[in-house]
């Protein structure tokens, strides 16, 4: 589970960390996305066939694990395809929810206090994963805001330096500052 969180966090940081890049997915991104969805579906069908050989609660657990694995692959692929911070956060939330559903099925085989503890642990894991996703999103947004504020301040400094000149030299200096800071 930590691997998928690390993957999503790194992907979100890389996607969000760049400057004003186009939000359009790359031409081959759709093919990669469709391939990942097809792979997830094929893996799910194979897992479902293995699960059909089992009966009772182990069957339910096997199916829940297969569904959680499919959700993880599909959500990671969709987040990478959309390549937005919102998509990465939403993917992490859905993966956490799928893992919670799997954990509830795992707890169903227990009885008494063991079941109660298992359910509380599953709920705590869900809440922790959701909180981490929200906190990571806020941290990335804060870094992006700080980066934009720093660039705006540096741009104002560059324009202030241009005030020392006059005429065509000043115009050239202002033009160079605008080009350098993408304004």
LINTALIN-V8575 format. One record per backbone hydrogen bond with DSSP energy under -0.5 kcal/mol. NH is the residue of the N-H (numbers start at 1). CO is the residue of the C=O. Records with the same first field share a line. If there is no record, write none. Layout:
NH->CO / CO
//
This chain:
5->1
6->2
7->3
8->4
9->5
10->6
11->7
12->8
13->9
14->10
15->11
16->12
17->13
18->14
21->19
29->26
30->26
32->28
33->29
34->30
35->31
36->32
37->33
38->34
39->35
40->36
41->37
42->38
43->39
44->40
45->41
46->42
47->43
48->44
49->45
50->46
51->47
52->48
53->50
54->51
58->55
59->56
60->56
61->57
62->58
63->59
64->60
65->61
66->62
67->63
68->64
69->65
70->66
71->67
72->68
73->69
74->70
75->71
76->72
77->73
78->74
79->75
80->76
81->77
82->78
83->79
88->84
89->85
90->86
91->87
92->88
93->89
94->90
95->91
96->92
97->93
98->94
99->95
100->96
101->97
102->98
103->99
104->100
105->101
106->102
107->103
108->104
109->105 / 106
110->107
114->111
115->111
116->112
117->113
118->114
119->115
120->116
121->117
122->118
123->119
124->120
125->121
126->122
127->123
128->124
129->125
130->126
131->127
132->128
133->129
134->130
135->131
136->132
137->133
138->134
139->135
140->136
141->137
142->138
143->139
144->140
145->141
146->142
147->143
148->144
149->145
150->146
151->147
152->148
153->149
154->150
155->151
156->152
157->153
158->154
159->155
160->156
161->157
162->158
163->159 / 160
164->161
165->162
169->166
170->166
171->167
172->168
173->169
174->170
175->171
176->172
177->173
178->174
179->175
180->176
181->177
182->179
183->178
//
